């Protein structure tokens, strides 16, 4: 082969290599930009009901939102992000009064920031941040059964219906969240504490109600945990953190002795004034249960 022919082939090969490298660079550009954002920004999305919204009644009357476990988690995640040189963004879509049904179909009774159903807003958010480092927390189902203990007694039929509905709907909610999630999305669910344990403090009849409430709380939590497990979602063990099944040991409270689970409810929620929601201590306990899964 002549030297001139060899030179022409080398020039052609070099040109092809340069063109190929340029095309690869163009193709990698957007992916690299997305990867850079993933590497430098953490997002946190809180979903659910009044607990996710951070609802609390106030001692002098009235209530506030935005002061609960999601805010506690956000503070910790922001500290972690800052230490790693990352930006941080927090969005809370939690709506007080939300049931699994209203989360899917709309109609949350408390003023909220999203249009339509919370699940639709959540899916839109997940799709917009498909490639980002995204943490999602979810609590839902308590409002499906909270009305089943009115009048100082448990309505077993109401509870059974609420539990079945919560489990079925949570499956649908998680189906949609998982379908919209990106490769760096982490979803953590939650089981629930039992506010009806506070009835123990009202006398003998209340002790019967408190004792009977725990198996129903266990059944609800089992339904929620099953759906989490079926969708590959870890469950923050709030029920365990609140010692929900621990009628022993007895501990001191208000000058007397009460079961540990009763003391946890009285000290970590606002049930002393009839509010089922956690207080600052209880919300931090809930946040720690979530953070243990992150």
Rosetta blueprint (number, residue, H / E / L):
1 X L
2 X L
3 X H
4 X H
5 X H
6 X H
7 X H
8 X H
9 X H
10 X H
11 X H
12 X H
13 X H
14 X H
15 X H
16 X H
17 X H
18 X H
19 X H
20 X H
21 X H
22 X H
23 X H
24 X H
25 X H
26 X H
27 X H
28 X H
29 X H
30 X H
31 X H
32 X H
33 X H
34 X H
35 X H
36 X H
37 X H
38 X H
39 X H
40 X H
41 X E
42 X E
43 X E
44 X E
45 X E
46 X E
47 X E
48 X E
49 X L
50 X H
51 X H
52 X H
53 X H
54 X L
55 X L
56 X E
57 X E
58 X L
59 X L
60 X L
61 X L
62 X L
63 X E
64 X E
65 X L
66 X L
67 X L
68 X L
69 X H
70 X H
71 X H
72 X H
73 X H
74 X H
75 X H
76 X H
77 X H
78 X H
79 X H
80 X H
81 X H
82 X H
83 X H
84 X L
85 X L
86 X L
87 X E
88 X E
89 X E
90 X E
91 X E
92 X E
93 X L
94 X L
95 X L
96 X L
97 X L
98 X L
99 X L
100 X H
101 X H
102 X H
103 X H
104 X H
105 X H
106 X L
107 X L
108 X L
109 X L
110 X L
111 X L
112 X L
113 X L
114 X L
115 X L
116 X L
117 X L
118 X H
119 X H
120 X H
121 X H
122 X H
123 X H
124 X H
125 X H
126 X H
127 X H
128 X H
129 X L
130 X L
131 X L
132 X L
133 X E
134 X E
135 X E
136 X E
137 X E
138 X E
139 X E
140 X L
141 X L
142 X H
143 X H
144 X H
145 X L
146 X H
147 X H
148 X H
149 X H
150 X H
151 X H
152 X H
153 X L
154 X L
155 X L
156 X H
157 X H
158 X H
159 X H
160 X H
161 X H
162 X H
163 X H
164 X H
165 X H
166 X H
167 X H
168 X H
169 X H
170 X H
171 X H
172 X H
173 X H
174 X H
175 X H
176 X H
177 X H
178 X H
179 X H
180 X H
181 X L
182 X L
183 X L
184 X L
185 X E
186 X E
187 X E
188 X E
189 X E
190 X E
191 X L
192 X L
193 X L
194 X L
195 X H
196 X H
197 X H
198 X H
199 X H
200 X H
201 X H
202 X H
203 X L
204 X H
205 X H
206 X H
207 X H
208 X H
209 X H
210 X H
211 X H
212 X H
213 X H
214 X H
215 X H
216 X H
217 X H
218 X H
219 X H
220 X H
221 X H
222 X H
223 X H
224 X H
225 X H
226 X H
227 X H
228 X H
229 X H
230 X H
231 X L
232 X L
233 X L
234 X E
235 X E
236 X E
237 X L
238 X H
239 X H
240 X H
241 X H
242 X L
243 X L
244 X L
245 X L
246 X L
247 X L
248 X L
249 X L
250 X E
251 X E
252 X E
253 X E
254 X L
255 X L
256 X E
257 X E
258 X E
259 X E
260 X H
261 X H
262 X H
263 X H
264 X H
265 X H
266 X H
267 X H
268 X H
269 X E
270 X E
271 X H
272 X H
273 X H
274 X L
275 X E
276 X E
277 X E
278 X E
279 X L
280 X H
281 X H
282 X H
283 X H
284 X H
285 X H
286 X H
287 X H
288 X H
289 X H
290 X H
291 X H
292 X L
293 X L
294 X L
